[in-house]
């Protein structure tokens, strides 16, 4: 099968809390959002902030499933303006570059558990 898919990891549509902050001294940005989709390679979330491609962002992700907060140093790979009526909104895609405290394994467990429960619910 031929595909144009460039992602190394399959995206999952799960809503997790995403806290972000840029790691720069001039005009730093920070905020909180909800993931639109997530994979072991990165996360896509909405923001009122616009980001430059390549900008370094620390992302902390928490879920209702786990008491652990997962944390990554990430790099912005896409930032697109989304048409909203009242406020500028941007869709931000970041790839995980460096993980903290076993966050990759924790995310893998959560995504596997959630996928299994979704599959079971369909049966």
N, C-alpha and C positions, 0 to 999 in steps of 0.2 A: 504494500500500500504506500503510495506517495502522498506526502503531506507537507504543508508549509510550516508546521509547528516547529518553533525554534526552542521551546522550553525544555529544560532537562527534567523537570518535575511536573507532574499532573496537578493542575489547580483544583482546589476544593472550595465550594461556595459555603463558607462558614462565617458567622459574625462573631468576631472577637474584638475586644477593646484594644486599640492601638494608641500608645503614647509615643510621641516622637519629639526629637529635638535635634537641631543641626549642630554640628561640631565645628563651628567657626566663630571667630571673635567679633566680626563685624556683621551687624544685622542678624543675630541668631533668631531662629524660629523654633517655636515649640507649640504643642497642642495635643489634643486627644480626639480620636476618631473611632470609627468602626471599620473593620476590614470588609471589603466587598468580596475578595477571594484571597486565598492563601495557599502556599505550597511549601515544600521543604526548601525551596530556593528563594522565596521572597513573598512579599505581600502587596496587595493593591488596596489603597484606602482613599477616602475623600478628605480634602483639606481646604481651608479658606486661604492657605498659603500656597504660593507658586514656588516651585523648586527648579533649580538648574540641573540639567543632565550631568551626572557625575558628582553631584553634591553628596557629602557624607552625612548620614542621618543615623542617630541612635534610635532604635525601635524597641519598645517594651510591649509585649503582648500578653494579655491575661484572658482567661476563660472562666466560665462558670463551672467547668468540669474539673479544673485543677486549681489548687491553692497556690501553685507555683507561677511566678511571673517569668516569662521567657524573654531573653534580651539578645539583640544582635546589633552589630555595627553594619549598616547597610549603605548601598550606593543607589542613587536615583537613576533609573534607566528610562523612565518616561514620565512626563507631566503634561496633562492635557486639560484645557479649559472645558468645563462642562456647563452647558447652558442651564442656569437656574434663574428664576424670575427676580429674586430679591437680593441675592448676594453672589459674588464671584465664588465659584467652587472649582476645584481642580482634582482630577483623578491622578493619583501618584502611585507609580509602580517602583518598588525598590527591590533590589536583589540583596540577599544576605551575604555579607562578606566575612564576618567573624562572629562566632557565637560565644556566649558566656554561660558558664555553669551548666553544661549539658543541655542547653535549650533545644538543639537539633533533635536529640533523642526524645525529649519531652513532647515536642510538637509531633514527631512521628507517632508516638503512642496515642496522642489525642486524636489525630486525624484518622488513624487506623480504627480506634474505638468508635468514633463518630460515623465513619463509613460503614462499619459493621452494624451499628444500630439503625442506620438508614436502610441498609439492605434487609435487615431482619423485619423492619416495619413494613416493607413492600410485600413480603411473603404472605 
